[in-house]
């Protein structure tokens, strides 16, 4: 399963030109869901297909820089620390036909937000007690622009950075920054991220990225009578319906490999 791996998109007809020249990037912004076994399995699957990579990168490699970009947003008065609970944020977000409600903490001063965000980093608050939100537009027709959460508190140990951090960037915030820092020109995403593209663009425009990466979406493949959702595949593994991710009945690369399908197929 390569749901969390992103590498350069290449045409298989000219794949030999790119082998060993691409970077392999892993999004590991959520410490509660990251496991080294997933990373190793992804790398094994890609190598089985006949590919290697020039450099291996992780979102966690850029945590210090992402944190500094969050500080920059606060200094620009484009982000604020919010003490609403996750449930309260959800309830005040609005609907597709009704605008959201401003957080009562939206008008905090830049200095206050800088101090509170530093205290978040130092571990002075409980999980869920506060978060950092981008200050965009609570009346936007796109719900993803209604002051989205860009940093949250988590005391789960990260498998790469250990306990260095107790605040982690949300994927929608880290994604455009990591792309920019790696000189990515075009980010290829599946169609469900289409509504997230305005937020991807907002980050790049607000932080003055030059040149700003572009996101392009495509419809992912669906097959009848086949479980394609990673969530449901994970459930099959965890409840013991299948032996593991590489069970020959699983529609994963490792499953197909164990079924006897050659990489050329």
N, C-alpha and C positions, 0 to 999 in steps of 0.2 A: 504494500500500500504506500503510495507516494504522495498522499494528500498534503503533507507538510513540507515537501521538497520542491524547490523551484530552481530550475537551471535554464540555460539559454535554449530557446526553441529552435530546433534545426530541422531542415528537410532531410529525410532519411536517404534520399538519393545522393546527397552530398555530405552525408554524415562523416565520412572518413576525413574530410577536410577539417572538421571541428573536434575530433576526438583528442582529448587531452588539452584542448585550448579553452574550455569553458570552465566557469566556476560552478560549484555546487553549493546552494544556499539553503539553510534550514531556518524556519521560523520557530524559535523556542522562547516566545515571550510569556508563555503561561507555565510556570513551574509545576503546577499541579497535574499537568497532562503530558509533560515531557519525560521520555524514557530513553535511555541509551540504546536499548534493544531496538527501538523503532529506527533510530539513526543508523545503526549497524545493518539492519535489514534493508533499508533504502539503498545504502551504499552497495550492498551485496547484489541487489536486484539490478542496479544500474550497470555494475560491472559484468553481470551475467549477460546483459544485452549487448555488451561489447564496447562500453564507453568508459572513459576515465575522465578525470577533471584536473584542471591546472591548480586550482585553489579551493579549499573547503572553508566556507564561511557560515557564521551563525549570527542571528539577530543579537544574541548575547555578547558578541564581539563588539557591538556598537552601543551597549547600554550606557556607557559614560557620555557618549556624544548625544544620544537620544535624550538623556536627562538634561543636558545643556540646552538642547533645543526647546525642551519644556520650560526651562528657566527663561529662555528668550521670549517665549509666548507670554509668560506672566509679565515680564518687563514691558511688553508691548500692550499690556492690558487685554490680551486675547485669550487668557486662560485664568481660571480661578479655582480655589479649593472650595468644594461643596460638602456640607455636612448632612445632606439628605441621605436617607438610607437607599439602597438599591430599589426597594419597593416604592419608595416615595418618588424617586427619579422616574421610574416606569409610569407611575400614576399621573405625574405632571407633564409627561412628554407630549400628551395630546394624541389625536388620531389623524387619519388621512383627511378628515373633513373639519377637524377642530384644531386650532393652534395650541401649542404647549404653554405652560405657565412658567414665568421666570422663577428661578431659584431665589429664595430670600438671601442667599449668600453671593449672588451674582454681582453685587455692588461693592464687594470688599475691595480695599485699596491694594495697589500693587505691593506695597511693603508688607501688608498683612498676609497676602497670598504667598509671598516669598518666604516669610517666616513659617507659615503653616506647612508649606510644601517641604521645607527643610526638616521640620519636625516629623512629617510623614516619613521622610527618608531615614531619620534617626530611630524610627520604630516607637514613637511616643503615642500612637493611636492604635486602636483595635481594628481588625479587618472589618470592612463594611461601614466603619464609622465616618469615613470621609474619602474623597477621591478628588482628582484634578479633572476639571472639565474644560473643554475648549469653549470660548465665548463666541458663538456664531450668530444664530438666529432662531429663537424659539417659535417663530411664526413661519418658518420655512416649510414649503410643501413637501420637502424631502426630510423625513424623520431623522435621517442620519446626520443632518446639520443642526438639529435642535440641541445644541450644547452637549455634544457627545463626551462620554468619559474617555480620557486619554491616558490616565494613570490610575492604578488601583493598588491597594495594600494587599500583600500576600506574604505569610510567614512560612510557606512551604519552601523546603530546601530545593534550590535549583541544581540540577545534576552537573552543570558546568561551572556556575559561579558560586555554588555553595550558599552561604548565608550573607554574602556581601551586600545583597539588596533585599529590601522588604517591600519595595514598590516596583511595579513592573508596568511597562507601556502596553496599552492595548494594541492589538494587531493593526487596526485601521490607522493608528498614529505611527507605529513603527514601520509599517510597510513602505510608505513613500520615502521615509527618511533612509531606510536601509537601501532602497533602490538608488536613491540619489548618491549615497556614499560609495556605492559600488559602480557608479557610472552606467547604470541601467538606462537605456533609452526608452524601451517599451516593456511594460509589464503585462504578461498575458494571463488573464484570469477567467474563471468560469462565470457563466451568465448571472449567477446570483449576486455577484459583486458589482453589477451595473449600477445599482442604486448607491453604492459606496463610492463610486468614482468622483462625485462632487467633493466629498471629504478628502479623498486622495489629492485632488487638485487644490483644494483649499490649503492643505498643509504646505504644498510646494510653493504656491503663490504667496502665502503669508510669510513664510520663512525665506522667501526670495531665492529659491533654488534656480541656478543657471548652469546648464540647461535643465528644465524641469522634466522628469520622466513622465511618460504618458501611459495610461492604463487602457487596455483593449480587452473586451470580453468576448467569449465564444461559448456556444452551447456544448455542454459536455455530452459524451456518448451515453445513451441509455439502451439496455438490452432487456427484452422481455424474458420473464421467468428467471431473472437473475437479480440477486440482491446487490445493489451498487452503493448503497449508503454506508459510509464508514461507521456511522453510529450503529447501524444494525449488524454490520459485520463484526464490530467489536462486541456486541451483545452475544452473537453466536459463539465467539471465543470464550467470553467470560462465563456463560452459563453451561459450557461444556458440550454444546451441540456439535461442534467440530473440535478437532484436536488442538489446532492452533491456527495462526494466520497462514501457515504454509500447507494446511490441509488441502489435498488435491481437489476437494469440492469447492474450495474458495476461489472467487474470481480475482485473485491477487496474482502478481507476477510470481511470487514464491510458490503459490498454489499451482499455477499453470506449469511451473518448472517441475514440480513433483508429480504432475500428471503426465509428464513425458513430452510436453510441448517444447520444441527447440527454440532458442532465442531468435533465430532467423524468421520464425513465424510472426 
